[in-house]
Structure formats: C-alpha cells, structure tokens
Amino acid sequence: MCLIGLAWQQHPQWPLILLANRDEFRQRPTAEAQWWPEGWLGGRDLQAGGSWLALGRDGRLAALTNVRNVADYRAEAPSRGELVTAWLQGQLSSADYLAQLRPRARQYNGFNLLLFDGQQLLAYHSPSDQLQAWGAGTYALSNAGLDTPWYKTLGLQQGLSAVAQPEDEAALLSLLTDRQFAPDAQLPDTGLGLARERALSARFIEGEAYGTRSSCLLWWSPSQVRFHEYQWPSAEVARFSFVPGRP
C-alpha cells in the first residue's frame, strides 16, 4: 500500500472511512480481495504471503505503507506484509501490539503501520519509532513520515475533507485516481532520481513495470462494514459487506 486517506469521526453514520491505493510491481503475484481461510478480508501478496490492507470479521483493521528510502533498503529483511496478518491473528489492542512490535521494528525495512481495534486508531512510523494516536480528523500518508506534506497526501487529505456525502463512491474513488504530478519544486528526494520521483508523485501511478494495481474504499461503523476493491487496469470491482462480530 502506498497511499492512504482516512476520515475518522467526521461522519455520524460512518465513523471511519478509509481510501487506499496499492502501488506495486506488475509482475508481483497477488490475490484479489477475498475472505481468507483465517477469516480476514483483504488482498494477499502471493510472493511473501502477507497483506497491505486487511480486516477481521470483528472489524479490526490493519493497513501498511512502505517508507521509501533507497539508501536504507535491505533485500534480506523480512516482509512487512506479515505485520498486518500477525495483528489480525491475535487479539491484542492496537497499543499492546505496537508495544511488542517496536523493539524489533528495525528488523524490517521502513514502514508505516495503521491499526484500528474498534476504539483507537494508531499510526506508527518505524524509522523514527514515532507513534501517534489519531483523534477526530482527516489524515493521509504515503511512503514517508506520518506528517510529511507530500503533494499527493495533501491533495488527498484536502479532497477527503471536502466530501459532503460519505457514501458518494464516485467522488471518493476520484480522489484516488487523480493522475496529476507534483510540481518539480515539491518533489521529495528519496534516492530515485527526478524522473521517477515525478512519476511517483501522482496519487494514481501509471507505468508498464510499476504502478497502481488496486484501489480500496472502506466504510466502518459498529453495525456494518463495507469494503470495495477496484482492480486496475480492468476497473473490475469486488464489493463486500458484513456486520462486525458476526461469523
């Protein structure tokens, strides 16, 4: 997952709304969103076995973005996707899980991990060991620090804040499919060079070898969860709905 936006406690009917794009190499084998045998809903990375965004039938949610820093990348590090599934297979609160994870977080390449246990929404940035409890508001993050004002995250956050009808799926999806590049003066320097930084600065990334492969929309309330996943470039969509806590 490379871009996530959240509206937390902004709409009475849906306390949590999450939008997310998964950017990945097109050759990496992936299973589309579905119910796993373990009882989780989300996509599956068929190469390493984990996930970038998944939730349990109890409504608990985990989402992950990689932190992009070419100089610090280690090919031998364990897959970050296992952090999502490890959270879902247990019953720890968000805070307790992160308390156990933080001493060993540097074993992994850099990541941002969002955890929602039905009560508390926590965000963790591993390179700086930064933990934030997010109160009511609208947020967005990508492949940098939790508060990094990238062009794409600012645009997503502002757009999500302006959505008046939280169930307007077309409006929400349009926030994820924006292809506008950042001005060169606003590009980050993560070690990829100007051309690639420019290509990756859009919310929706187009490319033959690497790009946005899926977009997810999630609405959460204590009485219902809706999860929609769009596959690209086909635009096929899978829709799921369930009551948290029911088998």
PyMOL commands that set and color helices and strands:
alter all, ss='L'
color gray80, all
select helices_A, chain A and resi 70-72+82-89+94-107+151-162+169-176+184-186+194-199
alter helices_A, ss='H'
color red, helices_A
select strands_A, chain A and resi 3-8+16-25+30-35+40-45+53-56+61-66+111-116+121-125+130-133+137-141+210-221+224-231+237-242
alter strands_A, ss='S'
color yellow, strands_A
deselect
rebuild
show_as cartoon
